[in-house]
């Protein structure tokens, strides 16, 4: 019984790892487009630069 449980857990782990690889690739593309990444690349945080925004 313990052997069956171990095999089941290993199978679930392997399947979840296979499906999570795509999400890591998507996260990298999302990070490249993110506002936080743009701030880090510029080296400055711009505050209040949008004239169309009404406070």
Buried (B, 14 or more C-beta within 10 A) or exposed (E): EEEEEEEEEEEEEEEEEEEEEEEEEEEEEEEEEEEEEEEEEEEEEEEEEEEEEEE
